[in-house]
């Protein structure tokens, strides 16, 4: 049998243990901050000897570094960095190394170079830890309206207006449009939200019979959005309503030109309207009608009906604008 004896020293022992515990916690927190900084994965573009290289790396004991090929321009290196970042996010260091072997043969297109955004490289910065939870999948934002098609993993585009919407990443929720002069993307406002105005529109016509022949033709587009969907197979969901158009074409010598213009009026007007998904100003609507007439005239002059000739009267109603 073994006997043991001790004195009651609980208070002093608890005081010293508490102090030691707090000192240990403080040292662990300081070490943890350093570990987080060392475990951060970064994607950067380095410049050396007039060349640019993408680099993905992590410092620390388990650090690594993968460098992309030398490029002549920074945007090309940014594209390389995006590929390295995506590969690392999917397969870790091995994925980045596999991609780096293929990158020297990769030739980036002019569109991809123009879309290069160095700030997007920050999206791939991450901290890995053994206790990390399962990665959270970023939900893609859905733009309002119809007609959006996939452009890349991060963006959708309205092809007719060439307006882009960013679904994920650091610029998520932004609408972009390429500057025609610089070729770079610029931020634009959100598209027009269709509004219905309590307006009634009516139209009519009277025909002039000349030499026993009806020379004029009248076209009424009573629902532009519906006609675009059924006849031309594309939506016009950003237009205010009522959205309708009226056209009268009067033949000069015969009715052939007027007939041709009446049959092709909607084919010229609706695609031009689809080029803008933002609110139309009055001056812009006038320009739409002018472009429609010019397009009809240019094609008519090349047809067999050119000698017939005709005059035109157009009216367009979008919401409360005429």
Residue, then its C-alpha position, 0 to 999 in steps of 0.5 A: x500500500x502506498x500513502x501520499x501526503x501533500x499540503x494544500x497549495x491550491x491558491x498559489x498554484x492556480x494564480x501561477x497557472x493562470x498567468x502562465x496560461x495567458x502568456x502561452x495564449x499571447x505567444x500563440x496568437x502572435x505566432x498565429x498572426x505570423x503563420x497567417x501572413x506566411x501562409x497567404x498565397x499571392x499572385x503578382x506580376x514582376x517586371x525585370x529587364x523589360x519583361x513581365x512575369x506572373x508569379x504565384x507564391x507562398x512564404x513560410x516553411x511550406x512555401x512555394x513559388x511558380x513563375x510564368x513565362x517572360x512576356x513583352x507586356x504587363x496585360x499578357x503577364x496578368x492573363x498568365x497570373x489568372x491562369x496560375x491562380x485558377x489552377x492553384x485554386x483547383x489543384x494547389x501547387x501541382x496544378x499551378x506547376x502544370x499550367x506554368x509548363x503550358x503557358x510559354x506556348x499560350x498566345x493571348x488574344x487581343x480581347x483577353x489582353x484588353x480585359x486583363x485586370x491586375x486587381x483581379x489577381x487579389x481574388x486568388x489570395x487565400x490562407x490555407x490551414x488544417x482546420x479550415x472549413x470547406x471552401x465557400x462557393x461564391x454565388x453568381x449574381x443574375x442581371x435583370x432582363x433577358x438576352x444575356x449570354x455567357x462571355x467567360x467564367x465571370x461575365x455575361x454579355x448582352x450581345x446586341x448592346x455589348x454591355x457586360x455584367x460581372x457576376x463574381x469577383x472583385x467587380x461583381x455587380x458592375x455593368x461594363x462597356x468597351x470604349x470604342x476609342x481606347x478598347x478598354x472596359x468602362x463602368x456604365x449604369x444599370x439597364x433601364x427597368x421597363x415601366x408601363x405608362x397609362x397611354x392609349x395610342x391609335x393610328x389610321x391611314x387613307x390611301x391615295x389611288x393614282x391611275x387606279x393603283x394604290x401606291x402607299x403602304x402602311x405598317x403598324x407595329x403594335x407591340x415591338x417587344x412581342x414582334x422582336x421575340x416572334x419574328x426576329x428571335x431576340x428580346x427587347x425587355x428593357x423598353x418602356x411600354x407602350x412600345x409601338x411604331x407606325x410607318x407610311x411609305x408612298x410610292x412615287x412611280x410604282x408601289x414596288x419600293x413602298x412594298x419592299x420598305x413596308x416588308x423590311x421596316x421592322x427588320x431595320x428598326x428593331x435591331x437598332x433599338x436593341x443596341x441600347x438597353x439604357x433609357x432613350x432620350x428624345x434625340x436618341x430616338x430621332x437618331x434611331x429613326x434616321x438610321x432606320x431610314x438610311x439603312x432602308x434607303x441604302x439597301x433599296x438603292x441596290x435592289x431592283x426596286x430602286x427606280x420605283x422610289x418612295x417617300x416615308x413617314x415614321x413615328x415611334x412611341x416608347x413609354x411617354x416619348x413620341 
